[in-house]
Amino acid sequence: MSQIRAIHQLLGKSTPGYSVSNYALALQDALQQWDFHSIIYASEVAPELGRRVQPLRKFRPRPNELLILHYVMANEVTAWLKQYPKQPLILSYHNVTPPYFFTGIGGQYAQGAAQSQSELKSFQAQTRLALTFSHFSRQDLEIAGYTNIKTIPLLMPTTLQKLTPHPGVISAVHTSPNLLFVGRIAPNKRCEDVIKILHQYRQIEPAAHLYLVGPTHHTQPYTDWLYDFVHQYDVEDAVTFTGYVSDTELAAYYRQADIFIMMSEHEGFGIPLVEAMRFGLPVVAYKSTAVSETMGGAGILIQQKRYDVIAALIQKIYSDTDLRQKIVQSQRKRIQAFAPEQVLSQLHAALEDLL
């Protein structure tokens, strides 16, 4: 495979600000810097990315080319790829949320997750290298029969931290304490647990506010249920669902928050954990799946969801400057493992071993 000079990428929707698209764009930059011809092909191309992403229909297989398949779920791209069973692949596995998380919110979500788990093994024979972002995710690939697997942290440029925060968000989010969650509003994220913690915390700090920042449309029945849940806990005035936000808006929410909180029960990596650490926010997270691996001993990891205890802990972090600084300092050390230059070095070495 030493003659390969083109490494292209395949993904479903290309959407500005979404993690898979961001990663594909960063990887494209790196591949081009390493003198590979590299095009991103997607089943849906956002107009804003039209200069860097091409429609899937324009792809034509050629000798001596590799394709990177970003595997998130079974979709139009994975179905299309089955017509090229001999096309050499690099499989970039972003993890699949297990079907049981979708019980009770609509059969199509659970069916889609089950199909995505089942279809993962379909590309094992043509995969020359499989990439995962955590050892937790690596287990899925080993079960599916993949062999040449490299576990390398997600490539995350530091551009978000350098943006000028959106002034509208800065002016709107001006009170404290502010709790922040960032991510898709989805059942595995257990946003209801964060709301329960807020409910307890408001008994200590009545002015506390929770911002749930991220797209809500992926599993709309769950989002609708959360709206009712907020009403049941009588915290409607203290919870904001932002929906999708721009990068400058996201930077502003990170800047204005006091504590980042995540009670997710399934993470293949946990991008917002790294973002929060980079912004100097103390992280309080539930110790599940890849969360502890990503945190690497930094932040505060919760082993039991005792909401009153967590609320008291949050107040301690919020009010105790020394404790807060100690947590943030541990996180500063941890984020060195995710420095782009270090991750790029690992990726380059993995490609050299392959080629």
C-alpha positions in Angstrom: 0.0 0.0 0.0 3.1 2.2 -0.2 1.8 3.9 -3.4 -1.2 5.4 -1.8 -1.3 9.2 -2.1 -5.0 9.8 -1.7 -7.0 9.3 1.5 -10.6 10.4 1.3 -13.3 10.5 4.0 -16.9 9.4 4.1 -19.5 10.6 6.5 -23.3 11.1 6.6 -24.4 14.6 7.2 -21.8 17.4 7.1 -23.0 19.9 9.5 -21.0 22.9 10.8 -20.2 22.7 14.5 -21.1 19.0 14.8 -18.3 16.8 16.2 -18.0 14.3 13.3 -17.8 17.1 10.8 -15.3 19.1 12.9 -13.1 16.0 13.2 -13.3 15.2 9.4 -12.3 18.8 8.6 -9.4 18.8 11.0 -8.3 15.4 9.6 -8.5 16.7 6.1 -6.2 19.6 7.0 -3.7 17.1 8.4 -3.9 14.7 5.5 -3.3 17.5 3.0 -0.3 18.8 5.1 1.1 15.3 4.9 0.8 15.5 1.0 -2.2 13.3 0.6 -4.9 14.2 -1.8 -8.0 14.3 0.5 -11.7 15.0 -0.2 -14.6 14.6 2.2 -17.7 13.0 0.7 -21.0 13.2 2.5 -24.6 12.1 1.8 -25.8 15.6 2.8 -23.5 18.6 2.3 -24.2 21.8 4.3 -23.9 24.9 2.0 -21.4 26.4 4.4 -19.1 23.5 3.8 -19.5 23.2 0.0 -15.9 24.2 -0.7 -14.5 21.4 1.4 -17.1 18.6 1.2 -18.4 16.9 -2.0 -21.7 15.0 -2.4 -21.3 11.3 -2.1 -22.6 10.8 -5.7 -19.4 12.4 -7.0 -17.1 9.7 -5.5 -15.5 7.3 -8.0 -13.3 4.5 -6.7 -9.7 4.5 -8.0 -6.7 2.3 -7.4 -4.2 3.2 -4.7 -6.7 5.2 -2.6 -7.9 4.7 0.9 -11.2 5.7 2.3 -11.8 6.7 5.9 -15.3 5.7 7.0 -16.6 7.7 9.9 -18.8 5.1 11.6 -21.5 6.7 13.8 -24.6 4.7 12.7 -26.0 2.7 9.9 -27.0 5.3 7.3 -27.1 6.1 3.6 -23.3 6.1 3.4 -22.8 2.7 4.9 -25.5 1.2 2.7 -23.8 2.8 -0.4 -20.4 1.5 0.6 -21.5 -2.1 0.5 -21.3 -2.0 -3.3 -17.5 -1.6 -3.0 -16.5 -4.6 -0.8 -12.9 -4.6 -2.0 -12.3 -0.9 -1.3 -9.6 -0.6 1.4 -10.8 1.3 4.4 -9.7 3.0 7.5 -12.6 2.7 9.9 -12.9 5.7 12.3 -15.3 4.4 15.0 -17.3 7.1 16.8 -19.2 4.6 18.9 -22.9 3.5 18.8 -25.4 4.2 21.5 -26.9 0.9 22.7 -30.6 0.4 21.8 -31.8 0.0 25.4 -31.3 3.7 26.0 -34.2 4.4 23.5 -36.8 2.1 25.1 -40.0 4.0 25.5 -39.3 6.9 23.3 -40.0 5.4 19.9 -39.2 2.1 18.3 -37.4 3.6 15.3 -34.6 4.9 17.5 -33.9 1.6 19.1 -34.2 -0.2 15.8 -31.7 2.2 14.2 -29.2 1.7 17.1 -29.6 -2.1 16.8 -29.0 -2.0 13.1 -25.9 0.2 13.6 -24.4 -2.3 16.1 -25.1 -5.2 13.8 -23.8 -3.5 10.6 -20.5 -2.6 12.3 -19.0 -6.0 11.5 -19.9 -5.6 7.8 -16.7 -3.7 7.0 -14.2 -5.8 9.0 -12.8 -7.7 6.0 -11.9 -4.6 4.0 -10.6 -2.5 6.9 -6.8 -2.1 7.0 -6.8 0.1 10.1 -9.5 0.8 12.7 -9.3 3.9 14.9 -11.0 4.5 18.2 -10.9 7.4 20.6 -11.0 5.3 23.8 -10.3 1.8 25.0 -14.0 1.6 25.9 -14.9 2.0 22.2 -12.1 -0.4 21.2 -14.0 -3.2 22.9 -16.9 -2.9 20.4 -14.5 -3.3 17.5 -12.8 -6.3 19.0 -16.1 -8.0 19.5 -17.0 -7.2 15.9 -13.8 -9.0 14.7 -11.5 -6.1 13.9 -7.8 -6.7 14.5 -5.5 -3.8 13.5 -6.9 -1.2 16.0 -5.3 1.9 17.2 -6.7 3.9 20.1 -5.8 7.6 19.6 -7.6 10.6 21.2 -9.9 12.6 19.1 -8.2 15.4 17.1 -9.7 18.6 18.6 -8.2 21.9 17.4 -8.1 24.7 20.0 -9.9 27.2 17.8 -13.0 27.3 20.0 -11.2 28.7 22.9 -9.8 31.5 20.8 -13.1 32.8 19.5 -14.6 36.0 20.6 -17.7 34.9 22.7 -21.1 35.9 21.3 -22.1 39.2 22.9 -25.7 38.3 23.0 -25.1 35.2 25.1 -22.7 37.1 27.3 -25.3 39.7 28.1 -28.1 37.2 28.6 -26.1 34.9 30.9 -25.0 37.3 33.6 -26.1 35.7 36.9 -24.4 33.0 39.0 -24.1 30.2 39.7 -24.5 28.7 36.3 -24.4 25.0 35.6 -23.6 23.9 32.1 -24.2 20.8 30.1 -23.1 20.6 26.4 -24.1 17.8 24.0 -26.9 16.2 22.1 -30.1 16.1 24.1 -30.5 12.3 24.0 -31.5 9.6 26.5 -28.0 8.3 27.1 -27.0 11.7 28.3 -29.4 11.5 31.3 -30.3 15.2 31.2 -33.1 14.4 33.7 -30.4 13.6 36.3 -28.8 17.0 35.8 -32.2 18.6 36.2 -32.7 16.7 39.5 -29.3 17.9 40.7 -30.4 21.5 39.8 -33.6 21.0 41.8 -31.6 20.0 44.8 -29.0 22.8 44.3 -31.7 25.5 44.1 -32.4 24.7 47.8 -28.9 25.9 48.5 -28.5 28.5 45.8 -32.0 29.7 44.7 -30.5 31.8 41.8 -28.8 28.8 40.2 -29.5 28.2 36.5 -28.9 25.3 34.2 -28.0 25.6 30.5 -28.6 22.5 28.4 -26.6 23.5 25.3 -27.0 21.3 22.2 -29.4 20.1 19.5 -32.7 18.8 20.6 -34.2 17.3 17.4 -32.3 14.0 17.3 -34.7 12.3 19.7 -37.6 14.7 19.9 -39.8 12.5 22.0 -37.1 12.5 24.7 -36.8 16.3 24.5 -40.6 16.7 24.8 -40.5 14.4 27.9 -37.8 16.6 29.4 -39.9 19.7 29.0 -42.6 18.0 31.1 -40.0 16.8 33.5 -38.8 20.4 34.1 -42.4 21.4 34.7 -42.9 18.6 37.2 -39.8 19.7 39.2 -40.9 23.3 39.1 -37.7 24.6 37.6 -38.9 26.0 34.4 -37.5 29.5 35.2 -34.1 27.9 36.0 -33.5 25.7 32.9 -32.7 26.9 29.4 -32.7 24.5 26.4 -30.6 26.4 23.8 -30.9 24.0 20.9 -28.2 24.1 18.3 -25.7 27.0 18.8 -22.9 28.6 16.8 -19.3 28.2 17.8 -19.2 31.8 19.1 -22.4 31.1 21.2 -20.9 27.9 22.5 -17.7 29.7 23.5 -19.8 32.3 25.4 -21.7 29.6 27.3 -18.4 28.0 28.4 -17.1 31.5 29.4 -20.1 32.3 31.5 -20.6 29.0 33.2 -19.3 28.2 36.7 -19.4 24.4 36.7 -19.7 21.8 33.9 -21.9 18.8 34.8 -22.4 15.6 32.9 -24.4 12.6 34.1 -24.2 10.7 30.8 -24.3 6.9 31.0 -22.8 6.2 27.6 -19.9 8.1 26.0 -17.4 6.9 23.4 -15.1 9.8 24.3 -16.9 12.9 25.6 -15.8 15.9 23.6 -17.5 18.5 25.9 -15.4 17.2 28.8 -12.2 18.2 27.0 -13.8 21.5 25.9 -14.8 22.3 29.4 -11.3 21.5 30.7 -9.8 23.8 28.1 -12.1 26.6 29.2 -11.0 26.2 32.8 -14.4 25.0 34.0 -14.4 22.5 36.9 -16.0 19.3 35.6 -18.4 17.1 37.6 -19.2 13.9 35.7 -20.7 10.5 36.3 -18.1 7.8 36.1 -19.3 5.7 33.2 -18.1 4.2 30.0 -15.3 6.3 28.5 -15.8 9.3 30.8 -13.2 8.2 33.4 -10.7 7.4 30.6 -11.1 10.9 29.0 -10.8 12.6 32.4 -7.7 10.7 33.3 -8.0 11.3 37.0 -8.8 15.0 36.6 -12.1 16.7 37.6 -14.6 15.2 40.0 -16.1 11.8 39.0 -19.3 10.6 40.7 -19.9 6.9 41.3 -23.4 7.2 42.8 -26.2 9.5 41.7 -27.2 10.9 45.0 -28.5 14.2 43.9 -28.4 16.0 47.2 -24.8 15.0 47.8 -23.9 16.1 44.3 -25.6 19.4 44.9 -23.7 20.0 48.1 -20.5 19.1 46.2 -21.3 21.6 43.5 -21.8 24.3 46.2 -18.5 23.4 47.7 -16.7 23.8 44.4 -18.5 27.0 43.7 -17.8 28.6 47.0 -14.3 27.3 47.8 -11.7 29.1 45.7 -8.9 26.8 46.7 -10.8 23.7 45.8 -11.9 25.1 42.5 -8.3 26.0 41.6 -7.0 22.6 42.6 -9.6 20.9 40.3 -8.9 23.3 37.4 -5.1 22.7 37.8 -5.5 19.0 37.6 -7.6 19.4 34.4 -4.9 21.7 32.9 -2.4 18.9 33.2 -4.8 16.4 31.8 -5.6 18.4 28.6 -2.0 18.2 27.6 -2.8 14.6 26.4 -5.2 16.1 23.9 -2.9 18.8 22.4 -3.4 18.7 18.6 0.3 18.3 17.9 0.5 15.2 20.1 -2.6 13.6 18.6 -1.4 14.4 15.1 1.9 12.7 15.8 0.1 9.6 16.9 -2.2 9.6 13.8 0.8 10.1 11.5 2.6 7.2 13.1 -0.4 5.0 12.7 -0.6 5.9 9.0 3.1 5.3 8.5 2.8 1.8 10.0 -0.1 1.1 7.7 1.4 2.4 4.5 
